[in-house]
Amino acid sequence: MIRAYAADQRAKVDVLASVLEDIAENGYPVAESGVLWEEARDAHLERLAGEQPRVA
């Protein structure tokens, strides 16, 4: 049970880290562009879904 919880938490942290890496690389969408945070996040997650899994 603890291992499953740890794996779940690790997966969440990996997603957060990848989003932060994307923001660091590309910056936030400009407010004037009208891109909502949720849309930017979803687009990033779609790009991640197409990538090969990475080992930390």
Backbone hydrogen bonds in HBPLUS format (Angstrom, degrees):
<---DONOR---> <-ACCEPTOR-->    atom                        ^
c    i                          cat <-CA-CA->   ^        H-A-AA   ^      H-
h    n   atom  resd res      DA  || num        DHA   H-A  angle D-A-AA Bond
n    s   type  num  typ     dist DA aas  dist angle  dist       angle   num
A0005-TYR N   A0001-MET O   3.07 MM   4  6.30 157.4  2.12 145.2 151.3     1
A0006-ALA N   A0002-ILE O   2.86 MM   4  6.10 161.2  1.90 150.7 156.0     2
A0007-ALA N   A0003-ARG O   2.88 MM   4  6.08 158.3  1.92 148.2 154.0     3
A0008-ASP N   A0004-ALA O   2.95 MM   4  6.16 155.3  2.02 145.6 152.3     4
A0009-GLN N   A0005-TYR O   2.92 MM   4  6.19 162.1  1.95 153.8 158.4     5
A0010-ARG N   A0006-ALA O   2.87 MM   4  6.04 156.8  1.92 149.0 155.8     6
A0011-ALA N   A0007-ALA O   2.99 MM   4  6.19 154.5  2.06 144.9 151.3     7
A0012-LYS N   A0008-ASP O   3.10 MM   4  6.41 154.8  2.17 146.3 152.8     8
A0013-VAL N   A0009-GLN O   2.97 MM   4  6.23 157.0  2.02 149.3 155.6     9
A0014-ASP N   A0010-ARG O   2.88 MM   4  6.10 152.3  1.96 148.0 155.9    10
A0015-VAL N   A0011-ALA O   3.11 MM   4  6.38 154.7  2.18 146.0 151.6    11
A0016-LEU N   A0012-LYS O   3.02 MM   4  6.29 165.2  2.04 149.8 153.9    12
A0017-ALA N   A0013-VAL O   2.80 MM   4  5.98 163.0  1.83 152.0 156.9    13
A0018-SER N   A0014-ASP O   3.00 MM   4  6.17 154.5  2.06 143.6 150.1    14
A0019-VAL N   A0015-VAL O   3.00 MM   4  6.28 152.9  2.08 150.4 157.7    15
A0020-LEU N   A0016-LEU O   2.93 MM   4  6.22 161.9  1.97 154.0 159.0    16
A0021-GLU N   A0017-ALA O   2.87 MM   4  6.09 151.5  1.96 146.7 154.8    17
A0022-ASP N   A0018-SER O   3.00 MM   4  6.19 153.4  2.08 141.1 147.9    18
A0023-ILE N   A0019-VAL O   2.95 MM   4  6.28 154.6  2.02 148.7 155.7    19
A0024-ALA N   A0020-LEU O   2.87 MM   4  6.09 157.8  1.92 146.8 153.2    20
A0025-GLU N   A0021-GLU O   2.90 MM   4  6.11 150.2  1.99 145.3 153.5    21
A0026-ASN N   A0022-ASP O   2.77 MM   4  5.82 165.9  1.79 153.2 157.5    22
A0027-GLY N   A0023-ILE O   2.55 MM   4  4.46 139.4  1.70 128.7 136.8    23
A0033-SER N   A0030-VAL O   2.87 MM   3  5.38 152.4  1.95 113.9 122.9    24
A0034-GLY N   A0031-ALA O   3.18 MM   3  5.78 159.7  2.23 113.1 118.8    25
A0039-GLU N   A0036-LEU O   3.08 MM   3  5.25 119.2  2.46  99.8 114.3    26
A0040-ALA N   A0036-LEU O   3.02 MM   4  6.37 161.2  2.06 156.6 161.9    27
A0041-ARG N   A0037-TRP O   2.85 MM   4  6.07 160.7  1.89 154.0 159.6    28
A0042-ASP N   A0038-GLU O   2.87 MM   4  6.04 162.4  1.90 146.0 151.1    29
A0043-ALA N   A0039-GLU O   2.94 MM   4  6.09 156.8  1.99 147.0 153.1    30
A0044-HIS N   A0040-ALA O   3.04 MM   4  6.26 154.7  2.11 143.6 150.5    31
A0045-LEU N   A0041-ARG O   2.89 MM   4  6.19 159.8  1.93 154.1 159.8    32
A0046-GLU N   A0042-ASP O   2.96 MM   4  6.17 147.1  2.07 144.0 152.7    33
A0047-ARG N   A0043-ALA O   3.09 MM   4  6.40 152.5  2.17 144.5 151.4    34
A0048-LEU N   A0044-HIS O   2.94 MM   4  6.28 154.9  2.00 149.6 157.0    35
A0049-ALA N   A0045-LEU O   2.98 MM   4  6.19 148.2  2.08 141.6 149.8    36
A0050-GLY N   A0047-ARG O   3.17 MM   3  5.41 139.0  2.35 101.5 112.4    37
A0051-GLU N   A0048-LEU O   2.97 MM   3  5.19 156.4  2.03 108.8 116.5    38
